[in-house]
């Protein structure tokens, strides 16, 4: 399944809690996507989330159901840049 990076912009600082994360995971399951990890900006007003999803529309649908922004959705390629990898390139996934 393709990998996507989602940038979410929030008007106020984001307060993360277990109940909200559980709700996100449930809706994601219902829509057929999987949240892998997120990074929170220093000002706590942006997140950068890594997802597996069949397409960007599925991500938008989950965001709509959860009333969350999905400002930028970028499909990631099959390779990533890694300073530890030979020639700096490594597969995004290891099967």
TASULVEN-V268813 format. One record per pair of residues at least 24 apart in sequence whose ideal C-beta (glycine too) atoms are under 8 Angstrom apart, sorted by sequence separation. I is the first residue (numbers start at 1). J is the second residue. If there is no record, write none. Layout:
BEGIN
i j
I J
I J
END
This chain:
BEGIN
i j
16 40
33 58
14 40
32 58
33 59
31 58
15 44
33 62
13 43
14 44
31 61
13 44
14 45
31 62
13 45
1 34
3 36
12 45
14 47
10 44
11 45
28 62
31 65
10 45
27 62
30 65
9 45
10 46
9 46
10 47
8 46
24 62
27 65
7 46
8 47
27 66
7 47
8 48
6 47
7 48
8 49
6 48
24 66
5 48
6 49
23 66
5 49
6 50
24 68
5 50
6 51
4 50
5 51
3 50
4 51
3 51
4 52
3 52
4 53
2 52
1 52
2 53
1 53
2 54
4 56
1 54
2 55
6 59
4 59
8 63
6 63
10 69
8 68
9 69
8 69
8 70
9 71
8 71
6 70
7 71
6 71
7 72
6 72
6 73
5 73
6 74
4 73
5 74
4 74
4 75
5 76
3 75
4 76
2 75
3 76
2 76
3 92
3 93
END
